[in-house]
Amino acid sequence: MRIASKVIDSEGLHYATVKKEVVLRRTESGRTEIVAKFMEDSRGLTVVTLQAFNGNTGNPQNTHFSFVGSEIPKLLTFFENVAAVEFKG
């Protein structure tokens, strides 16, 4: 098994519920790490994890989420669909 990792500096966004709607809120700056675990021989992904880190201390926050197995292609399809949306202004 191999592990690939990418750390992205973020503006510190956080989900919050306001008047029954989920919105993004700005928080202190931080970092987000994306970790992918895959099999070396087939390159088949087994786990993709998103983890948030405190920008000041570098410590991981309690916020993380993993996608496993068949959830991974569904996540990729979701991102492809979002990227394909055209907004008319």
Secondary structure by P-SEA (a helix, b strand, c coil): cbbbbbbbbccbbbbbbcccbbbbbbcccbbbbbbbbbbcccccccbbbbbbbcccccccccbbbbbccaaaaaaaaaaaaaaaccccc
